[in-house]
Amino acid sequence: MPESISQNLRDQFDLVGRPIETSATLPPLSYSDKALYEFEQQEIFRKLWVGIGRADRWRQPGDYAELEVAGVPVVVLRNDCGELRAFANSCRHRGAKLLEGEGNCRVIRCPFHRWTYSLDGRLMVAPKMDRTADFDLADHALVPVRVDTSEGFAFVCLDADTPALGKWLGDFRDLHDPWALSELASTRRRELEVSCNWKLFLEIFNEYYHLPYVHAETLNGLYNVPRNPDPVAGNYVTQFGSTEGTGALLVNSQGHTLPRIPGLPDNAAKGTRYSWIFPNMSFAAGRESIWVYEAIPLAPDRTRVGMTVCFPPGTAACDGFDKQARAYYERMDIALDEDIPALVNQQQGLCSPLARQGRFCRLEPSVAEFACWYTDTILGRR
């Protein structure tokens, strides 16, 4: 924890821990303090595996997306061999950003002096460098960034010494095997900026407590009291709860239900599994689809959010899919439209100097698990 953090705040973190019945919530300053935010950037987002969405966001060779992780410009792309690669989005000549936004390219060409790189990061062309002593194209490849995938999800890591993604996720694959996550196809992606701390956005997605109050007419009638989080061996939390119908549609849109994920067991088809891969990616696995959120912090009170909806390829290929799927996309958009004002309100309240720690409800166990993980990380106990 940074030295600038007061002993009082350290004492507040000491009140966070298992079991949930005795734990305090995270200190309000966790969501607003600039020094703590910078510490998060350094110790979490520059060192750990950061979720960047579904891997099929990059479908074809040359597909790329510009990202910023903890203030570091990164470009993720698919190379000519179909492999996902990531590089520092910075030219090896004088540092100009190479690519903006998303798109498709055959080569990576610097807009400043036209240094040109292959999709594997090799420098191919450097105009007018013939008089530069001992200049070798091979010495000026793009700086690689670690990128890996698991079950169709993509992650980057800025730290070369962080253990491999498989070790980070532990038994994640085994517990989620019924949904065949790696076989699902993304059918819609949306990006937006939300005026709240990144942790708040992920917390609201992983708790049932707010449903009767924030989603009274749209979602509340679907969800029954969930089971306790499953015991896991990995940096994530997951919780299953039964639903009345499918959780991927609004209460009044259940007639638009699409086919079940092939092979999904009956017990898994009776509800929705909500999982949070620490630190910043969460998803819900339902009977016919999954919906995924990744949250990238931009400031203590601003977050860039990506939302993806995925279905089995066979479902997406069915006649009438686009019309049926609109009901699913509407459900996601309406839920966000209801969550965001609550999050903005919460952020404003947490910024008050009079804000104090609270206590967890039994309907917030996944949030409590994250609070323990976050506290252990901040205090260096992991």
Secondary structure, DSSP 8 states (H G I E B T S, - for coil): --TTS-HHHHHHHTT--SSGGG-B---GGGGT-HHHHHHHIIIIITTS-EEEEEGGGS-STTEEEEEEETTEEEEEEE-TTS-EEEEESS-TTT------SEEE-SSEE-TTT--EE-TTS-EEE-TT-TTSTT--GGGG---B-EEEEETTEEEEES-TTS--HHHHHTTHHHHTGGGTGGG-EEEEEEEEEESS-HHHHHHHHT-STTHHHHSTTTTGGGB---------SSSEEEEEEEBSS-TTS-GGGGGG-----TT--TTGGGEEEEEEETTTEEEEE-SS-EEEEEEEEEETTEEEEEEEEEE-HHHHTSTTHHHHHHHHHHHHHHHHHHHHHHHHHHHHHHTSTT----B--TT-HHHHHHHHHHHHHHTT--
